[in-house]
Amino acid sequence: MRNIKWIFCVFLLGVSGLWVAEHPDFWAQDNIILVRNQVLQLTGLTAISLMSLIMILATRPKWLEPYLGGLDKTYRLHKWLGIAALVMAVTHWLWVEGPKWLKGLGLLNVSRPPRPSQEGWDALQKFLMTQRHLAEGIGEWSFYIAAALMVVALVKLVPYRWFAKTHKFIACAYLALVFHALVLFNYDDWAGPGGVLLALFLAAGAYSAVLVLAGRVGQKATTTATLEKTEYFPAIKSLEITLKVGQNWHGHRAGQFAFITFDEQEGAHPFTIASPWDEGDRRLKVLVKALGDYTRTLPSHLTTGTRARIEGPYGAFTFDATGTRQVWVSGGIGITPFLARLKELTNLPEGQRQNIDLYHSIPVEDEKLSARLKLLAQQAGVRVHIIIDGRDDLLTGERLRRDVSDWKTASFWFCGPRNFGAALYRDLTGHGLPSTHFHQELFEFR
């Protein structure tokens, strides 16, 4: 989390700060129209730069995962950038329309400064000037479309499948806004550091938008798979799916996830992989809980032989940490990455295993799955603690600190409800656990 917070702050402040540094007269304007023009440049530059980074992240670039802490953190940064871009775009729009409203109400009576002479302008600058009216109109309507789609994504008004389909249209709006920015960005500023940086953002963002619209995101990391078996756990309303993957799947690490498509109309959904990789077997399992309309229908719709498309693997929740002491905490379906790691540990000699406690907190228990979990934990040399709501005391940071004597030197791995993980993080780090020792999977993609 620290990495994405730093990247967010540095990017936002860096882009706007660079522009301000290049325009020291920004603070010295004495005409409201000149101030408005400067603010429009600043807010427009910041908004389109944020949207450019959003488009780049939308292509799920694997090379960024090590720096961001996994694709789950990438999507969290994607969301924060979306909120910031929306705020800056609305601010930009208000500065476009605000003076007109004030003038119409008789609250603003300022004459517009004379337009600069075109003497000395080159052909390109003159051409861009002829496109200003078109760029302004395109920018306005693209802003309305992009803002509406961002709001839909942020407040979760529509089912996931419709969100995934409509969200792609942001790429269209972005390309229109690229034209808007190319025409209306101050011509003389293109030669400065800010202009060069903006040109790079726009080029990378436009390329990414084309990939999104062409459906080529993750194409190199995609292979086919065949459904071989399903097993339903009714107590927890979860379905275990076993897939045989094609030769393009080059393996995964315990704790990673993949985007799986069973129905082209529904599109891809992210699922954590619940089994380690075996090159000779080429099978993997996912455990899917009925959390929405689509996942509730899977037990009745999936049959043996169903063809699927799988993209991945993604994620950095891979149990890499210095030291041999680990504490795992799962909530509900969050047990999935730990199942994969437990199976992986059973194949290691005892001398290579770590000292691990697993706390599994659940609202209800499925005896069959619990029996499997206990057997895997026994084979892997992991101490497992199953905590059931209503039967046992709540799992808190205080209990973990009481149960685990060497908790300050352990690494904690959490997968489960976000608020649950946040409460444990606040307690443990508040009592001395280094923040870098707490690893949390942020399995939210909208």
Protein Blocks (a to p, Z undefined) as FASTA:
>chain_A
ZZmmmmmmmmmmmmmmmmmmmmmmlmmccbfklmmmmmmmmmmmmmmmmmmmmmmmmnop
aklmmmnopaklmmmmmmmmmmmmmmmmmmmmmmmmmmmmmmmnopaccdddddddfehi
afklmmmmmmmmmmmmmmmmmmmmmmmmmmmmmnopacfklmmmmmmmmmmmmmmmmmmm
mmmpcfklmmmmklmmmmmmmmmmmmmmmmmmnopghklmgccdddfbdcddfknopacd
dddddfklgbdaehiacdddfbfknopcddddfbdcdfklopacdddddfbfklmmmmmm
pcghiacddeddedjdeopaedjbdcdddehjlmmmmmmmmmmmmmpcfklpccdddddd
dfbdcfklmmmmmmmmmmnopacddddehkaccddfklmmmmmmmlmmpccdddddfklm
mmmmmmmmmnopafklpccdddbfZZ
